[in-house]
């Protein structure tokens, strides 16, 4: 089962950027994230929707339809 939340290292690998870049993006609120204790986590689905929006300019609805 895939985890629902990604840590900064997993996000960095997904986006092919450095971990420091991920932390800067989170701090700038460029990517969706949440904080659990002292740890930053990015919801997997939100990250993929963010990537979809950034590449197409379209949001993906839950049913798979695009807005």
Secondary structure, DSSP 8 states (H G I E B T S, - for coil): ---SEE-HHHHHHHHTS-HHHHHHHHHTT-S--EEETTEEEEEHHHHHHHHHHHHHS--B-TTS-B-
